[in-house]
Amino acid sequence: MKHIYYLFLFTFLLNCTACVDSLDMSPENSVTFMNVFETERELEIGVMGAEASVRNECVGQDLAPNGEYSDYIEEGSSSLLQEHEPFMYIVDWDWFYRVISYANVPLPYIDKIDMPKERRDFYRGQIYFFKAFAYLHIVRLCGDCVLIRDEVETTPQGQTSWIKVIDYAIELAKEAVQLLPEWDKLTDANGNAVTHRARPCKGAANALLAHLCAWKAGCKYMAKPEDRNYDEQELWKIAEQACTDIIKREDIYKLADAPEDMCETTFMGGSKESVFESIFRNYWDELAQTKWDQRLASTDMAVFYQGYPVVTGATMANIQYMRFRITNETVEKMFSKDDLRRDAWFYRYEYMRDSVDIDITGGYAYPYKHRKAYVSTDGGAGGGEFINFDANKIWWRLADIILLRAECRARLGGSYLQGAIDDLNTIRTRAKAKLYDASEYGGNLRYTIFKEREKEFLIEGGRWFDVLRNEYYKTELYGGFRNVSAQDIIDGVFFGALQSSNFWDNPLLRQNIYWQRRM
């Protein structure tokens, strides 16, 4: 990428002049940056600092493995709620606040640079998108958090209710939707078309808006009683419309022709099924120079599920030692023989089930969504060593948006219900699976949609958030998470604990109540 040299320079300058540790964010004053943002190209490089921060620092931080589907959970696993081990649930929100810090730096300079209004809108829309994007992840992982707006605070700040933070993020996302062009109209500072899907556009902003509204609407039960004075039905309507505005752009967004094509193309980047992604393929060395750091960039949950035959050095028997495992019995319950996802999501399913000794397979299926490995090219013994799955991070793909709209419509009921069924059937038709029958799951359409998301996004991550958004924790989580009380939820059992370093520079921060009582 041509911008990488400039981005390194910008990042170096930013890191030398800005302190973002533990939200002790020193202000980037006009003296520091007055000579940095003088042209549109320099502004573009500044905004790409936030884009790079999402890729370089946030990928993997959004993953919440405690809710992922697995037929095997190790004793002592965090998935079972180890309430007397609070340090297992510490999260680091600094990664996402770095995105906000990077986004805020160029914001004051947009109106000082000579360029057309539509270009000003474009950069402002990107900044609003990245800030709202960061807050979505902070709120879902941490709950109450520090609210940083356009100005970096110079004094310590306490947490703000997550409801108020998500309201701010929703307004940012709405602004981004209005300001950003559609993907096919994206151009860089030199007028060249943007061909990748890592740059925020109207569709990506609508996806963000939909997920923000859906989280606030579905998680009302997790809010403090004094924060519940809002109409969740209005939020479902906003989310439904945001999804619709993406889906109707069939010239820009399109499902891959079949599940096999999705595995082969969508994870590779630039697919029409992708709504927003971060680029890793072909740029691993720009992400990090060490193999260790490159391994930490978990683009989804595959590293916990998938080994043979993609991971170099993995044997068939290694499946019995993966953190998460799916039995053949479960695969057959999830997917009929005609459902194309069965043989796309799992490697040579029938052969491995019927022809390989169960002492080797343990009765487990072999997840196979990722087809390519990024391996070391070192000479000698290190050559060919597995580093990561060679794939982009797909934050949202069209199937997600279609099924999220189905959920919104099921929530809204009435005249929306047939549309929910149509959306569900759109995903099943692609997979050649049996179309919806009203008898499924006792006629519970919303639960049927949840289970469809479980199948469609298996090993991709996000099930934890789907469970919480639907309030299905009593049946779909594991161990003690199924038995938490309403007060435990309000106190923050589904949010992470803050690490001790967060409190060093900010004495106004308070630990999550649920975990504080157990520390």
C-alpha positions as CSV (number, residue, x, y, z in Angstrom):
1,M,0.0,0.0,0.0
2,K,1.4,3.4,-1.0
3,H,0.2,5.0,2.2
4,I,2.1,2.7,4.5
5,Y,5.3,4.9,4.7
6,Y,3.3,8.0,5.6
7,L,1.2,6.0,8.1
8,F,4.4,4.9,9.9
9,L,5.5,8.5,10.1
10,F,2.2,9.6,11.4
11,T,2.0,6.8,13.9
12,F,5.5,7.5,15.1
13,L,4.6,11.2,15.6
14,L,1.4,10.3,17.4
15,N,3.0,7.8,19.7
16,C,5.7,10.3,20.6
17,T,3.3,13.1,21.4
18,A,0.2,11.4,22.7
19,C,-0.4,9.4,25.9
20,V,-3.3,7.1,25.7
21,D,-2.4,4.8,28.5
22,S,-5.3,4.1,30.9
23,L,-7.3,7.0,29.6
24,D,-4.7,9.5,30.8
25,M,-5.0,11.2,27.4
26,S,-2.9,14.3,27.2
27,P,-4.3,16.8,24.7
28,E,-2.8,17.0,21.2
29,N,-2.7,20.8,21.0
30,S,-2.5,22.8,17.9
31,V,1.2,23.4,18.3
32,T,1.9,19.7,18.2
33,F,-0.1,19.1,15.0
34,M,-0.3,22.5,13.3
35,N,2.2,21.5,10.6
36,V,1.0,17.9,10.2
37,F,-2.5,18.5,8.7
38,E,-2.1,21.1,6.0
39,T,-3.3,19.1,2.9
40,E,-6.1,16.7,2.2
41,R,-3.5,13.9,1.8
42,E,-2.1,14.6,5.2
43,L,-5.6,14.5,6.7
44,E,-6.3,11.2,4.9
45,I,-3.2,9.7,6.5
46,G,-4.3,10.9,9.9
47,V,-7.7,9.3,9.5
48,M,-6.1,6.1,8.3
49,G,-4.3,6.1,11.7
50,A,-7.7,5.1,13.2
51,E,-8.2,2.5,10.5
52,A,-4.8,1.0,11.2
53,S,-5.5,1.0,14.9
54,V,-8.6,-1.1,14.4
55,R,-6.5,-3.6,12.4
56,N,-3.3,-3.5,14.4
57,E,-4.7,-3.3,17.9
58,C,-8.4,-4.3,18.1
59,V,-8.6,-7.5,16.1
60,G,-8.9,-10.3,18.6
61,Q,-9.8,-7.9,21.4
62,D,-13.5,-8.1,20.4
63,L,-13.7,-11.9,20.8
64,A,-15.7,-13.2,23.7
65,P,-15.0,-17.0,23.7
66,N,-17.2,-17.7,26.8
67,G,-20.3,-18.0,24.7
68,E,-19.0,-19.9,21.7
69,Y,-20.7,-23.2,20.9
70,S,-18.7,-26.3,22.1
71,D,-19.5,-29.8,23.0
72,Y,-16.5,-29.9,25.2
73,I,-15.6,-27.3,27.9
74,E,-12.6,-27.9,30.1
75,E,-13.1,-27.9,33.9
76,G,-12.0,-24.6,35.1
77,S,-12.8,-22.8,31.9
78,S,-13.9,-19.2,32.0
79,S,-16.9,-20.3,30.0
80,L,-18.3,-21.9,33.1
81,L,-18.2,-18.7,35.2
82,Q,-15.4,-19.1,37.7
83,E,-16.8,-16.4,40.1
84,H,-14.0,-16.9,42.6
85,E,-11.4,-16.3,39.8
86,P,-12.2,-12.7,38.8
87,F,-8.9,-12.1,37.2
88,M,-9.9,-14.6,34.4
89,Y,-12.4,-12.0,33.3
90,I,-10.2,-8.9,33.0
91,V,-10.5,-7.0,29.7
92,D,-8.2,-4.3,28.3
93,W,-10.3,-1.5,27.0
94,D,-7.2,0.6,26.2
95,W,-7.0,-0.9,22.7
96,F,-10.4,0.6,21.7
97,Y,-9.7,3.9,23.4
98,R,-6.6,4.1,21.2
99,V,-8.9,4.1,18.1
100,I,-10.9,7.0,19.6
101,S,-7.7,8.9,20.3
102,Y,-6.4,8.4,16.8
103,A,-9.8,9.4,15.4
104,N,-10.0,12.6,17.5
105,V,-6.5,13.9,16.4
106,P,-7.4,15.0,12.8
107,L,-11.0,16.1,13.6
108,P,-10.2,19.8,14.5
109,Y,-8.3,20.3,11.2
110,I,-11.0,19.2,8.7
111,D,-12.5,22.7,8.3
112,K,-9.0,24.3,8.0
113,I,-8.0,22.5,4.9
114,D,-9.1,23.7,1.5
115,M,-11.2,21.0,-0.1
116,P,-14.8,20.5,-1.3
117,K,-17.6,20.0,1.2
118,E,-18.2,16.4,0.2
119,R,-14.6,15.6,1.1
120,R,-14.9,17.3,4.5
121,D,-18.1,15.2,5.0
122,F,-16.2,12.0,4.0
123,Y,-13.4,12.5,6.6
124,R,-15.8,13.6,9.3
125,G,-18.0,10.6,8.6
126,Q,-15.0,8.2,8.9
127,I,-14.0,9.7,12.2
128,Y,-17.5,9.4,13.6
129,F,-17.7,5.8,12.3
130,F,-14.4,4.8,14.1
131,K,-15.4,6.4,17.3
132,A,-18.8,4.7,17.3
133,F,-17.2,1.4,16.3
134,A,-14.9,1.6,19.3
135,Y,-17.7,2.4,21.7
136,L,-19.8,-0.5,20.4
137,H,-17.0,-2.9,21.5
138,I,-16.2,-1.1,24.7
139,V,-19.8,-1.2,25.8
140,R,-20.4,-4.8,24.9
141,L,-17.2,-5.9,26.7
142,C,-17.1,-3.6,29.6
143,G,-20.5,-1.9,30.2
144,D,-20.1,1.4,31.9
145,C,-17.1,3.2,30.6
146,V,-15.4,6.6,30.2
147,L,-17.1,8.8,27.6
148,I,-14.6,10.7,25.5
149,R,-16.2,13.0,23.0
150,D,-14.4,15.3,20.5
151,E,-12.1,16.9,23.0
152,V,-9.6,14.9,24.9
153,E,-10.2,15.4,28.6
154,T,-7.2,16.7,30.6
155,T,-8.6,15.7,34.0
156,P,-9.6,12.2,35.3
157,Q,-13.1,11.1,34.3
158,G,-15.3,8.5,35.9
159,Q,-17.4,6.1,34.0
160,T,-20.7,7.0,32.3
161,S,-23.6,4.6,32.1
162,W,-23.3,2.3,29.1
163,I,-26.8,3.4,28.0
164,K,-25.6,7.0,27.7
165,V,-22.4,5.9,26.0
166,I,-24.3,3.9,23.4
167,D,-26.7,6.8,22.9
168,Y,-23.7,8.9,21.9
169,A,-22.4,6.1,19.7
170,I,-25.8,5.8,18.0
171,E,-25.8,9.5,17.2
172,L,-22.3,9.3,15.8
173,A,-23.3,6.3,13.6
174,K,-26.4,8.2,12.3
175,E,-24.1,11.1,11.4
176,A,-21.7,8.7,9.7
177,V,-24.6,7.2,7.6
178,Q,-25.5,10.7,6.4
179,L,-22.0,11.9,5.7
180,L,-20.3,8.8,4.1
181,P,-20.8,7.8,0.5
182,E,-21.8,4.3,-0.6
183,W,-18.9,1.9,-1.1
184,D,-18.8,2.3,-4.9
185,K,-18.4,6.0,-4.6
186,L,-15.3,5.9,-2.3
187,T,-12.2,7.6,-3.5
188,D,-8.9,8.5,-1.9
189,A,-7.3,12.0,-1.7
190,N,-5.9,11.6,-5.2
191,G,-9.3,10.7,-6.7
192,N,-8.6,7.0,-7.1
193,A,-11.3,4.5,-6.4
194,V,-11.1,2.6,-3.1
195,T,-11.3,-1.1,-4.0
196,H,-11.0,-2.8,-0.6
197,R,-13.6,-3.0,2.1
198,A,-11.7,-1.7,5.1
199,R,-12.6,2.0,4.5
200,P,-15.9,3.1,6.2
201,C,-18.7,3.8,3.8
202,K,-22.5,4.2,4.2
203,G,-23.1,0.5,4.2
204,A,-20.6,-0.1,7.0
205,A,-22.1,2.8,9.0
206,N,-25.5,1.3,8.6
207,A,-24.2,-2.1,9.9
208,L,-22.7,-0.3,12.9
209,L,-25.9,1.6,13.5
210,A,-28.0,-1.6,13.4
211,H,-25.7,-3.4,15.9
212,L,-25.7,-0.5,18.2
213,C,-29.5,-0.1,18.3
214,A,-29.9,-3.9,18.5
215,W,-27.6,-4.1,21.5
216,K,-29.4,-1.3,23.4
217,A,-32.8,-2.7,22.6
218,G,-32.0,-6.4,23.4
219,C,-29.9,-5.7,26.5
220,K,-32.4,-3.5,28.3
221,Y,-32.6,-6.2,31.0
222,M,-28.8,-5.6,31.7
223,A,-29.2,-1.9,32.3
224,K,-29.7,-0.3,35.7
225,P,-33.5,0.3,36.5
226,E,-33.0,4.1,36.3
227,D,-31.6,3.7,32.7
228,R,-34.4,1.7,31.3
229,N,-36.7,4.6,30.3
230,Y,-36.6,4.1,26.6
231,D,-38.6,2.4,23.9
232,E,-36.8,-0.6,22.5
233,Q,-39.3,-1.0,19.7
234,E,-38.2,2.2,18.2
235,L,-34.6,1.0,18.3
236,W,-35.6,-2.3,16.6
237,K,-37.2,-0.2,13.8
238,I,-34.1,1.9,13.3
239,A,-31.9,-1.3,13.2
240,E,-34.3,-2.9,10.8
241,Q,-34.2,0.0,8.4
242,A,-30.4,0.2,8.6
243,C,-30.2,-3.4,7.6
244,T,-32.6,-2.9,4.8
245,D,-30.6,0.1,3.5
246,I,-27.6,-2.4,3.1
247,I,-29.5,-5.3,1.7
248,K,-31.3,-3.3,-1.0
249,R,-28.0,-2.3,-2.5
250,E,-27.7,-5.5,-4.5
251,D,-25.1,-3.9,-6.8
252,I,-22.7,-3.6,-3.8
253,Y,-23.6,-6.4,-1.4
254,K,-24.3,-10.0,-2.4
255,L,-24.2,-13.3,-0.7
256,A,-21.6,-15.7,-2.0
257,D,-23.2,-18.2,-4.3
258,A,-22.8,-21.1,-1.9
259,P,-21.3,-21.8,1.6
260,E,-18.2,-23.3,-0.1
261,D,-17.7,-20.1,-2.1
262,M,-18.1,-18.1,1.1
263,C,-15.2,-20.0,2.7
264,E,-13.1,-19.8,-0.4
265,T,-13.6,-16.1,-1.2
266,T,-15.2,-14.0,1.6
267,F,-12.5,-14.6,4.2
268,M,-9.9,-13.7,1.5
269,G,-11.1,-10.1,1.4
270,G,-12.9,-7.9,-1.0
271,S,-15.9,-10.2,-1.5
272,K,-19.3,-8.6,-2.1
273,E,-20.6,-10.5,0.9
274,S,-18.2,-8.5,3.1
275,V,-19.7,-5.2,4.5
276,F,-16.7,-4.2,6.5
277,E,-13.3,-5.8,7.1
278,S,-9.7,-5.3,8.2
279,I,-7.0,-6.3,5.8
280,F,-4.4,-8.9,6.8
281,R,-3.8,-11.1,3.8
282,N,-0.5,-10.0,2.0
283,Y,0.2,-7.4,4.7
284,W,1.2,-9.5,7.7
285,D,4.6,-8.0,7.9
286,E,3.2,-4.5,8.1
287,L,1.0,-5.6,11.1
288,A,3.9,-6.9,13.1
289,Q,7.5,-8.0,12.5
290,T,7.5,-10.9,15.0
291,K,5.7,-14.2,14.5
292,W,4.4,-14.0,18.1
293,D,2.6,-10.7,17.4
294,Q,1.2,-12.0,14.1
295,R,-0.2,-15.0,16.0
296,L,-2.1,-12.7,18.4
297,A,-4.2,-11.2,15.6
298,S,-7.1,-13.7,16.0
299,T,-9.5,-12.7,13.2
300,D,-12.1,-15.0,14.6
301,M,-12.5,-18.1,16.8
302,A,-11.0,-20.6,14.4
303,V,-7.8,-20.8,16.3
304,F,-9.7,-22.5,19.1
305,Y,-11.5,-25.0,16.8
306,Q,-9.5,-25.7,13.7
307,G,-6.3,-27.6,13.2
308,Y,-5.9,-30.5,10.7
309,P,-5.7,-30.2,7.7
310,V,-4.9,-26.5,7.4
311,V,-2.6,-25.9,10.4
312,T,0.8,-27.1,9.4
313,G,2.1,-29.9,11.6
314,A,-1.4,-30.7,13.0
315,T,-2.5,-34.3,12.9
316,M,-6.0,-35.8,12.8
317,A,-5.7,-36.7,16.5
318,N,-5.0,-33.1,17.5
319,I,-8.8,-32.4,17.2
320,Q,-9.2,-34.1,20.7
321,Y,-7.0,-31.3,22.2
322,M,-8.6,-28.2,20.7
323,R,-10.2,-25.8,23.2
324,F,-13.6,-26.0,21.5
325,R,-14.9,-29.1,19.9
326,I,-18.0,-30.1,18.0
327,T,-19.2,-33.7,17.8
328,N,-20.4,-35.5,14.7
329,E,-23.7,-35.9,16.6
330,T,-24.1,-32.2,16.9
331,V,-23.2,-31.6,13.3
332,E,-26.0,-33.9,12.3
333,K,-28.5,-32.2,14.5
334,M,-27.5,-28.8,13.2
335,F,-27.3,-29.6,9.5
336,S,-29.3,-31.9,7.4
337,K,-27.5,-34.0,4.8
338,D,-28.8,-31.6,2.1
339,D,-27.5,-28.4,3.9
340,L,-24.4,-27.4,2.0
341,R,-22.9,-25.8,5.1
342,R,-22.3,-29.2,6.6
343,D,-19.7,-30.2,4.0
344,A,-18.4,-26.6,3.6
345,W,-17.9,-25.9,7.4
346,F,-16.4,-29.3,8.1
347,Y,-13.6,-31.1,6.3
348,R,-14.6,-34.3,4.4
349,Y,-17.4,-34.7,7.0
350,E,-18.7,-38.2,6.1
351,Y,-15.3,-39.6,5.4
352,M,-13.8,-38.4,8.7
353,R,-16.9,-39.7,10.5
354,D,-17.1,-43.1,8.9
355,S,-13.6,-44.0,7.7
356,V,-11.2,-42.7,10.3
357,D,-10.9,-44.6,13.6
358,I,-12.8,-43.0,16.4
359,D,-9.7,-43.4,18.6
360,I,-8.2,-40.7,16.4
361,T,-11.2,-38.4,15.8
362,G,-12.7,-38.8,19.3
363,G,-16.0,-38.6,17.5
364,Y,-15.4,-34.9,16.7
365,A,-15.9,-33.2,13.3
366,Y,-13.1,-31.1,11.7
367,P,-14.0,-27.4,11.3
368,Y,-12.8,-26.2,7.9
369,K,-14.0,-22.6,7.3
370,H,-10.5,-21.3,6.9
371,R,-8.7,-22.9,4.0
372,K,-5.3,-21.1,3.9
373,A,-2.5,-20.8,6.5
374,Y,0.0,-18.0,6.9
375,V,3.3,-19.8,7.6
376,S,6.8,-18.8,8.4
377,T,9.2,-18.5,5.5
378,D,12.2,-18.7,7.7
379,G,15.0,-21.0,6.6
380,G,15.8,-24.1,8.6
381,A,13.6,-25.6,11.2
382,G,11.3,-22.6,11.4
383,G,10.3,-22.8,7.8
384,G,6.7,-23.7,7.2
385,E,5.7,-23.1,10.8
386,F,2.0,-22.1,11.2
387,I,1.5,-18.5,12.3
388,N,-2.1,-17.7,11.6
389,F,-5.0,-18.4,9.3
390,D,-4.4,-16.3,6.2
391,A,-7.6,-14.3,6.1
392,N,-9.0,-10.9,6.6
393,K,-11.0,-9.9,9.7
394,I,-14.6,-9.8,8.5
395,W,-16.4,-7.6,11.0
396,W,-19.8,-7.9,9.3
397,R,-20.9,-9.9,6.3
398,L,-24.2,-9.7,4.5
399,A,-25.5,-12.9,6.0
400,D,-25.1,-11.3,9.4
401,I,-27.1,-8.2,8.3
402,I,-29.9,-10.4,6.8
403,L,-30.3,-12.5,9.9
404,L,-30.0,-9.4,12.1
405,R,-32.9,-7.9,10.1
406,A,-34.8,-11.1,10.6
407,E,-34.3,-10.8,14.4
408,C,-35.5,-7.2,14.3
409,R,-38.6,-8.1,12.4
410,A,-39.4,-11.0,14.7
411,R,-39.1,-8.6,17.6
412,L,-41.4,-6.1,15.9
413,G,-44.0,-8.7,15.2
414,G,-47.2,-8.1,13.3
415,S,-46.7,-7.2,9.7
416,Y,-43.0,-7.6,10.0
417,L,-43.2,-11.4,10.7
418,Q,-43.4,-12.6,7.2
419,G,-40.3,-10.5,6.3
420,A,-38.5,-12.2,9.2
421,I,-39.3,-15.6,7.7
422,D,-38.3,-14.4,4.2
423,D,-34.9,-13.3,5.6
424,L,-34.4,-16.6,7.4
425,N,-35.2,-18.5,4.2
426,T,-32.8,-16.3,2.2
427,I,-29.9,-17.8,4.2
428,R,-31.3,-21.3,4.1
429,T,-31.9,-21.1,0.3
430,R,-28.2,-20.3,-0.2
431,A,-27.4,-23.4,1.8
432,K,-30.1,-25.5,0.1
433,A,-31.4,-26.2,3.6
434,K,-35.1,-26.9,4.5
435,L,-37.1,-23.7,4.5
436,Y,-38.8,-22.5,7.7
437,D,-41.6,-24.5,9.2
438,A,-43.8,-22.9,11.9
439,S,-43.3,-26.0,14.1
440,E,-39.6,-25.4,14.6
441,Y,-38.6,-24.9,18.2
442,G,-42.2,-24.9,19.3
443,G,-43.1,-22.0,16.9
444,N,-40.6,-19.6,18.5
445,L,-39.4,-17.7,15.4
446,R,-36.9,-15.5,17.2
447,Y,-35.2,-18.5,18.7
448,T,-35.2,-20.2,15.3
449,I,-33.3,-17.2,13.9
450,F,-30.9,-17.3,16.8
451,K,-30.1,-21.0,16.1
452,E,-29.7,-20.1,12.4
453,R,-27.1,-17.5,13.3
454,E,-25.4,-20.1,15.5
455,K,-25.1,-22.4,12.4
456,E,-24.2,-19.7,9.9
457,F,-21.5,-18.1,12.0
458,L,-20.1,-21.2,13.7
459,I,-16.5,-20.6,14.8
460,E,-16.6,-17.0,13.5
461,G,-17.2,-15.5,16.9
462,G,-20.1,-13.4,18.2
463,R,-22.3,-16.0,19.7
464,W,-21.8,-14.5,23.2
465,F,-23.2,-11.2,22.0
466,D,-26.1,-13.0,20.2
467,V,-27.0,-14.9,23.4
468,L,-26.9,-11.8,25.6
469,R,-28.9,-9.6,23.1
470,N,-31.6,-12.3,23.1
471,E,-31.5,-12.9,26.8
472,Y,-30.9,-16.6,26.3
473,Y,-28.2,-17.0,28.9
474,K,-30.2,-19.5,30.9
475,T,-30.1,-22.1,28.1
476,E,-27.3,-21.1,25.8
477,L,-24.4,-20.2,28.1
478,Y,-22.6,-22.7,30.3
479,G,-22.0,-23.5,33.9
480,G,-22.8,-20.7,36.4
481,F,-23.6,-18.2,33.7
482,R,-27.0,-20.0,33.5
483,N,-27.9,-19.3,37.1
484,V,-26.9,-15.7,37.6
485,S,-29.5,-13.5,39.3
486,A,-31.1,-10.3,37.8
487,Q,-29.0,-8.3,40.3
488,D,-25.8,-10.1,39.2
489,I,-26.6,-9.0,35.6
490,I,-27.2,-5.4,36.6
491,D,-23.9,-5.5,38.7
492,G,-22.0,-6.6,35.6
493,V,-21.5,-10.4,35.5
494,F,-21.7,-10.3,31.7
495,F,-19.1,-7.6,31.5
496,G,-15.4,-7.8,32.1
497,A,-13.4,-6.6,35.0
498,L,-11.0,-3.7,34.6
499,Q,-7.3,-4.3,34.9
500,S,-5.5,-2.7,37.8
501,S,-3.4,-0.4,35.6
502,N,-6.6,1.5,34.6
503,F,-6.8,2.9,38.1
504,W,-3.2,4.2,38.4
505,D,-3.8,7.4,36.5
506,N,-7.5,7.8,37.0
507,P,-8.7,7.6,40.6
508,L,-12.3,8.2,39.6
509,L,-12.7,4.9,37.9
510,R,-14.6,2.2,39.7
511,Q,-14.3,-1.5,39.3
512,N,-17.2,-3.6,37.9
513,I,-19.4,-4.2,41.0
514,Y,-19.9,-7.9,40.4
515,W,-16.2,-8.6,40.1
516,Q,-15.2,-6.1,42.8
517,R,-17.1,-8.2,45.4
518,R,-15.1,-11.2,44.4
519,M,-11.6,-9.7,44.3
